[in-house]
Amino acid sequence: MCGRYVLYSTPEQLVGAVRRRTGQQRVAMVGEGPRENYNIAPTHTVPVLRPFRGVPTLGPAVWGYPPKTVFNARGETAFDKPTFAGSEPCVFIMDGWYEWTADEDPAPGDRRKQPWFMHAGGEPIFIAGLCKAVDGVVYATMVTTAATPELEWLHHRMPRVLVPGEGSGAGDARDVGGPGGADDEVRRWLEGDEVMLRAIAAVPPQHGLGGLVSEKADKAVGNVANNGPHLIGR
């Protein structure tokens, strides 16, 4: 479940998105920021958002907890699992993720499943994550939850998308890429105590997925060695 995703937004665009969602103008980035990647997989180094001395900071993390590369954490049980003990909240940022279904009209001899690209029309998507440092390296895992009704056709699980707050008073609260406010789930996830984190992780988003779009992707994405905008038809 959610073992591949896409990030093509520039570092400048990511900083802008973080400002909109957190309401903070000061955003830090470690290094030059990520390069575009249309086939991100576990073990790759990816950008995650964490607070550092009160400042939202984008920095690198290895996707997948060692030693078995645990790249997903079930939101309903993550806080009770020894694997995730000592973890802190972080946020994955992506332009979309891949999911696979059976191909209803395959080419002769082609047994590959059909990949789908889920995106928000060019606006970065924020996903709940957990992270911790091991031997000086930061590792991160993506929180998943039961799929919402509109996404159940694709898979029974989905990444825990962090949505803008319904009471933000800015933009359309149904739009996953809309501006946030004091009750934006990105802020609540990064600033909340364990009670709040458990509450967010345990259930799918109750609103805010109206901006998600599903489109067929190139089957070549199944091989992590393949990369490029052609995988999503750009």
PyMOL commands that set and color helices and strands:
alter all, ss='L'
color gray80, all
select helices_A, chain A and resi 11-22+78-80+82-84+149-151+185-191+194-202+219-222+229-232
alter helices_A, ss='H'
color red, helices_A
select strands_A, chain A and resi 5-7+28-29+37-40+45-52+55-63+72-74+88-94+96-101+114-119+125-134+137-146+157-159+213-216
alter strands_A, ss='S'
color yellow, strands_A
deselect
rebuild
show_as cartoon
